[in-house]
Amino acid sequence: MDNKTDPSRKPAKPAPKSRDERLKAALKANLQRRKAQARARTTSDESDDGKDE
């Protein structure tokens, strides 16, 4: 019943070894997320242009 100790379950990615590597990975993920949000905003803004008039 306790899945936490199941040896067959492995993490999706190996954890970065150092603090710098963890920070680098976090910054990269944050940048990708922000770029995706900006792209979504620009596409929604472009589709709304004709509706205001």
N, C-alpha and C positions, 0 to 999 in steps of 0.2 A: 503493500500500500504506500510505502514511503518512496516517492519518485526522486527525492533529492539525492539519495545515495545510490541510485541506479547507475552502474558503471557503463552501461550501453548508451546513456545520454551524454552527448558531447556538446560543448558550446559551439555556436555557429562559426565564430572566429576565435583564434587564440588571442588571449589578452596581451596588449602591448606590455613590454617589460619595464620600461622606464616611464617616469612622469612626463618627460618631454614627448615621448611617443604617444602617450594617452592624450595629452593636450593637442598634439598635432592632429590626431584622429578626430578629436572633438571639434576642432576648428574646421576641418575639412567637411565633416558632416553638417555642421551649422551653416557653412557657406553654401553647400549644395541645397539645403533646405530653404535658405533665404532666396537663392536664385530661382528655385522652383516657385516660390511664393510670388516673386516679382514677375515671372513669366505668366503666372495665372492671373495676376492683376492686369497686366498689359493686354492679355487676350480678352479678358472680361470688359476692359475699358473700350477696346476697339469694337466689340460687338454692341456696346451701349451707345455709341456715337450717333447712330441714326434714330434712336428712340426718343431723344430729347426734343426733337423738332416737330 
